[in-house]
Amino acid sequence: MNYGIDYGSGTTNIDPETGIRYGVIPENAVLQAWADSSEPDYGAPSCPKCGNDALPIGDESLPDIDTAENWEDSGRDFACLDCRYSFDSSEAYGDEPSGFALDDGEYKAYADEYGDIFITKSPYYTFAQYCSRARPARAI
């Protein structure tokens, strides 16, 4: 059997716990089923001013926003420690999803902007050649 070329050198598209490689399938091969079961993923919340990570208000690592001085516009859903700015969920996420995700307990999968679906958890697997797309799948 021709094993192909491992372009990721054993470091990409692989579950570190099991050593099983992720399956990668084109989105258009399962388009309707994927559309019915996946959900948009907008990524982690970020500050609309500086782009740094946003913390949910009430997070233990965030100072008490109601009593902290010099906070701009306090009392919202998220806050940025760098800008000392609080904001609502509508500002914390982009307008377009960065991809689509599925996590139904049995399967985990993520579709990226290139139209590939990375199957990161499944009760099934097969032995096959290496995938030529050596791009790490996003954790969901």
Secondary structure by P-SEA (a helix, b strand, c coil): cccccccccccccccccccbbbbbbbccccaaaaaacbbbbcccbbbcccccccccccccccccccccccccccccccccccccccccccccccccccbbbbbccccccccccccccccccccbbbbbcccccccccccc
